[in-house]
Structures are given as structure tokens and as C-alpha cells.
């Protein structure tokens, strides 16, 4: 397995467990992502994502997306897509 950097966390909303990410690459529902930072390090599957509060199946470079995650993400954490 390899990883490709596809974005950076810009905000984390603890009350709804959602991270905001600015994408530099492509991401789709069903992809596996790895979030890594100074104190963050977890992998999860993207079950859904939103752009401007609208559900989308995929997003690309420059998009600001929201993804629900199982653990606390922090600003400036890197987001990688896990490639089989």
C-alpha cells in the first residue's frame, strides 16, 4: 500500500466530529484516508462528504470538504489517500 497526499485539515468541529479539509488531490466516497499530524494518526474510510453543506460523491483540488471522522483531527494535519 502507498499513500498520496491529497489535502490538509483546516478545522475540526468536535461536537459533530467533522474535519474540514482543503483538497490538493482527488477524493471520492469509499476511499480510505490516513490523517497524520503531530499528535494525530488514524485511518478511516470516507462514508460521506460535503461541499457547502451539500453531499457529494467526489471532490478535487481546491475544494473545501467536510468529512466525519472517528477521531480528533487538528489544523494542519496532512490527509493522505491510501492507494492499494
Buried (B, 14 or more C-beta within 10 A) or exposed (E): EEBEEBBBBBBBEEEEBBBBBBBBBBBEBEBBBBBBBEEBEBBBEBEEBBBEEEEBEBBEEEBBBBBBBEEBBBEEBBBBBBEE
